[in-house]
Amino acid sequence: MRRWLCVPMMILCLLATACGNTETATTPDDAREAYRTMAGCTMEAVVSCRQEDGLDWEARLRCDYVPDGTITVEVLEPESIAGIRATVSETDWTLEYEDLCLNAGTISAEEISPALCLPRLMNALREGWLLEENEETWQEIPCLRLSMDQSGTQGGKIVSTVWLSQEAGTPVRGEVAVDGETILTAEFTSFAFCDTVEETLPEDG
């Protein structure tokens, strides 16, 4: 029997985690390797954007991400739409909604929905072409900032930027930009890598 094991990492409490003095990845290749080889992850973040009508859209989302598998996005806040879920296809970046309340529309010519923000950031860490990297502190957390290019289906230049904690290697902030304009931002509140483990039954006797 297999079960999911998720090890939570609260981004705002990184220095208090039981990491001991173990060295963590500081190079882009090492930092991204954990995402390229992961069985999956679960994360929560406040995602925000400016819609075409000029109004700001913001929601706290939870995303369960399985590479080449099932990806779901769920609204945690605001309370009026909490519990609404969507399933994401990483093949063509389509969304199947349980309720259209989660759909904040699409932004830019690339038709990127805010519900796609977190899956796109994970996909960029796994497969995007590295454009630039540098060390940068965000909200007093020392980070490795990585910007990655992914070609858009409409020919636009999509650049995803992720700030990874140097202490834990987990995301603190993310941005998605199209043709030089930042259209989505994500402030991570929690993140956990998941893996499958074998459950072995004790031998008789």
C-alpha positions in Angstrom: 0.0 0.0 0.0 1.3 3.5 -0.8 0.4 6.7 1.0 1.4 10.3 0.6 3.9 11.8 3.1 4.1 15.5 3.2 6.6 17.4 5.3 5.2 20.9 5.9 7.5 23.9 5.9 6.0 27.2 7.1 7.7 29.9 5.1 7.3 32.5 7.8 9.0 30.2 10.3 11.9 28.9 8.2 14.6 29.7 10.8 12.7 27.7 13.4 12.4 24.5 11.4 14.2 21.3 12.5 16.8 21.6 9.7 19.8 21.6 12.1 22.9 22.9 10.5 22.5 20.9 7.3 23.7 22.8 4.3 21.0 23.6 1.8 21.2 24.2 -2.0 22.6 27.6 -3.0 23.2 27.1 -6.7 20.4 27.3 -9.3 20.9 23.7 -10.5 20.9 22.3 -7.0 17.9 24.4 -5.9 15.9 23.3 -8.9 16.9 19.6 -8.7 14.5 19.1 -5.8 11.6 20.3 -8.0 12.7 18.3 -11.0 12.8 15.0 -9.0 9.9 15.6 -6.5 6.9 13.2 -6.5 4.7 16.2 -5.7 4.2 19.1 -3.4 1.4 21.0 -1.7 1.5 24.8 -1.1 -0.5 27.8 -0.1 -0.1 31.4 -1.2 -1.9 34.7 -1.6 -2.2 35.2 -5.3 -3.1 38.7 -6.7 -3.5 40.4 -10.0 -4.9 43.5 -11.7 -7.9 42.5 -13.9 -8.7 44.0 -17.3 -11.4 46.1 -15.6 -8.8 47.7 -13.5 -9.9 46.0 -10.3 -7.6 44.1 -8.0 -8.2 40.4 -7.5 -6.8 38.5 -4.5 -7.3 35.1 -3.0 -5.4 32.7 -0.8 -5.1 29.5 -2.8 -4.0 25.9 -2.0 -2.4 23.9 -4.8 -1.7 20.2 -4.7 0.8 19.6 -7.5 1.8 16.2 -9.0 4.2 16.5 -12.0 2.6 14.9 -15.1 -0.3 14.0 -12.9 -3.2 15.5 -11.0 -3.0 19.2 -10.2 -5.8 20.9 -8.2 -6.2 24.5 -7.0 -8.6 25.4 -4.2 -9.7 28.7 -2.8 -9.1 29.1 1.0 -10.0 32.8 1.2 -12.1 35.0 0.8 -14.7 33.1 2.7 -17.4 33.9 0.1 -15.8 31.5 -2.4 -13.8 29.3 -0.1 -13.8 25.6 -1.1 -14.1 26.2 -4.8 -11.7 24.0 -6.7 -10.3 23.7 -10.2 -8.3 20.9 -11.9 -5.3 22.0 -14.0 -4.0 20.4 -17.2 -0.2 21.0 -17.5 -0.3 19.8 -21.1 -2.2 22.7 -22.5 -2.8 24.8 -19.3 -6.5 24.5 -19.3 -8.7 24.6 -16.3 -11.8 22.6 -15.4 -13.8 24.4 -12.7 -16.2 23.0 -10.2 -17.5 26.5 -9.9 -16.7 29.5 -12.1 -16.4 31.7 -9.1 -12.7 30.7 -9.0 -12.2 32.0 -12.5 -11.0 35.6 -12.3 -10.8 35.6 -16.1 -7.6 35.6 -18.1 -4.9 38.2 -18.2 -2.7 39.3 -21.1 -2.7 37.9 -24.7 -1.4 34.6 -23.2 -4.8 34.1 -21.5 -3.2 33.2 -18.1 -5.7 32.7 -15.3 -4.8 33.6 -11.7 -5.7 30.0 -10.8 -2.7 28.9 -12.9 -0.2 31.0 -11.0 1.1 28.3 -8.6 1.2 25.4 -11.1 3.1 27.6 -13.6 5.7 28.6 -11.0 6.3 24.9 -10.2 6.5 24.1 -13.9 9.0 26.9 -14.4 11.2 25.6 -11.7 11.2 22.2 -13.3 11.4 23.0 -17.0 11.9 26.7 -17.6 15.0 28.1 -19.3 17.1 30.0 -16.7 17.5 33.6 -17.6 19.0 35.1 -14.5 19.8 34.3 -10.9 21.0 36.3 -8.0 20.9 36.5 -4.2 18.2 38.8 -2.8 16.5 39.3 0.5 12.7 39.3 0.6 10.8 40.1 3.8 14.1 39.7 5.7 14.5 36.1 4.3 17.8 35.5 2.3 16.7 34.1 -1.0 18.0 32.8 -4.3 16.1 34.6 -7.0 15.6 32.7 -10.2 13.9 34.0 -13.4 12.9 31.4 -16.0 11.6 31.8 -19.5 8.7 29.7 -20.9 7.4 30.3 -24.4 3.7 31.2 -24.6 1.2 29.4 -26.8 0.3 32.8 -28.4 4.0 33.8 -29.0 4.3 35.9 -25.9 7.4 35.8 -23.7 6.4 34.4 -20.3 8.9 34.8 -17.5 8.4 33.2 -14.1 10.5 34.5 -11.2 10.7 32.6 -7.9 12.4 33.6 -4.7 13.6 30.4 -3.0 14.7 30.5 0.7 18.4 29.9 1.0 17.8 28.1 4.3 15.1 25.7 3.1 15.1 25.9 -0.7 11.3 26.5 -0.7 9.5 29.3 -2.4 8.8 32.6 -0.6 7.5 34.7 -3.4 6.7 34.2 -7.1 5.8 36.4 -10.1 4.6 35.7 -13.6 5.3 38.3 -16.3 4.2 38.4 -19.9 6.2 40.5 -22.4 7.9 42.4 -19.5 4.7 43.2 -17.5 4.1 41.4 -14.2 0.6 40.1 -14.2 0.5 37.7 -11.2 2.2 37.7 -7.8 2.2 35.0 -5.2 3.2 35.4 -1.5 3.8 31.8 -0.2 2.5 31.0 3.3 3.3 27.3 3.4 5.0 24.7 1.3 5.7 21.0 1.6 7.4 18.4 -0.6 5.5 15.1 -0.8 6.7 11.6 -1.5 5.2 8.2 -1.6 6.4 5.7 0.9 5.8 2.0 1.1 3.7 0.8 4.0 5.0 -2.6 5.1 2.9 -4.9 7.3 4.7 -6.6 10.2 5.5 -10.3 9.6 3.4 -12.8 11.5 5.1 -14.3 14.5 
